[in-house]
């Protein structure tokens, strides 16, 4: 069977994955993931609703020498509201910034869909620290990755629901409410979700 080309509707780039109650992997329980890339070779996405609890954005920028200690107060005003997310279990020390398409670095920024981009270089952090970055952004450490056919198998096993992504939910900082808001924005009552796989 021939796989459809990238960008084909069969692929889920630019969509949300929402963990179903039957999700077998506890690391992804109640996760909302934005799919950044999906092809016949596999998939990659960022978890949007799991914070790194002991690290703030201003502290991270200082730790990475993107900004000095003297800038900490200014940074708290500018980016203190921006959570640092646990983007997934792969490459957990590497940073990925999901952001609006008003910021672009040649050969470093991946345009995904519907005005959303991904950049994984320190230059975007410098731009954010200086106030020259994108209008909206979230920083994630690590990402979620799937080998060829793995994500499709997990969806068929009722592990994930895929649905259209809402940019407002991507950048919403109320992480605790993001799971239920994502379901409700797609007309799903979280209380009505079933653990078992449905049969048509």
Secondary structure, 3 states (H helix, E strand, C coil): CCCCCCCCCCCCCCEEEEECCCCCCHHHCCCEEEEEEEECCEEEEEECCCECCCCCHHHHHHHCCCCCHHHHHHHHHHHCCCCEEECCCEEEEEEEEEEECCCCCCCCEEEEECCEEEECCHHHHHHHHHCCCCCCEEEEEEEEEEECCHHHHHHHCCCEEEEECCHHHHHCCCHHHHHHHHHHHCCCCHHHCCCCCCCC
